[in-house]
């Protein structure tokens, strides 16, 4: 079931943004709490890869369950980079 969820999320991101996400980013979106364990170098890589997806979906409030998963990841990511202005600027916030 988890694999199906990953495939659906991968397809949703690909269909809505035209981007293919890495397996690493996809695993963090599926389990957002794991991002709290990243060091700053790995966190920056995730932020850089996620930035175009964030830009596309940042103000969407309603949509499929995949969008809900992205919103949960957004919340955890915002908390994690709250005191890192250089990472916030990558996301345009």
Beta strands, then each sheet from edge to edge (+ up, - down):
end
